[in-house]
Amino acid sequence: MISFERCADFAGLAANELAFCSAPSSVPRSLYASYLLHIGRGAAVVRDMIVSDMRLSRELGAAKQASDLAVVLRAFLSDHPEGRLVRVSDAHENGPLDAPRAAASREASGDVNA
């Protein structure tokens, strides 16, 4: 299982955006299963759904829900590494890109060997 710090990095989150709970819950398992129903849309889409829901939960003050979603995100990115953000050489200028966009960016620039 990846660390929460790596999870934040792979999802394009600041480390302080991950909320943590002290008591384990059975909720993350059912949440994880519900997100996997959308895996046909792509791992990056599912990752973005989880991150969006986690941020919304935090904004609404639902710390327990946000914490459960952090656990779901960590498990998802461990099980589906293709959903992780990939940093390309120009990440400092453009920010992180997911793998398909990174490949398209390389092709557009003519750098197909990168």
Stockholm file with secondary structure:
# STOCKHOLM 1.0

chainA/1-114         MISFERCADFAGLAANELAFCSAPSSVPRSLYASYLLHIGRGAAVVRDMIVSDMRLSRELGAAKQASDLAVVLRAFLSDHPEGRLVRVSDAHENGPLDAPRAAASREASGDVNA
#=GR chainA/1-114 SS CCCHHHHHHHHTCCGGGCCCCSSCCSHHHHHHHHHHTTGGGCHHHHHHHHHHHHHHHHHTTCHHHHHHHHHHHHHHHHHCGGGSEECCTTHHHHCCEEHHHHHHHHHHTTCTTC
#=GC SS_cons         CCCHHHHHHHHTCCGGGCCCCSSCCSHHHHHHHHHHTTGGGCHHHHHHHHHHHHHHHHHTTCHHHHHHHHHHHHHHHHHCGGGSEECCTTHHHHCCEEHHHHHHHHHHTTCTTC
//
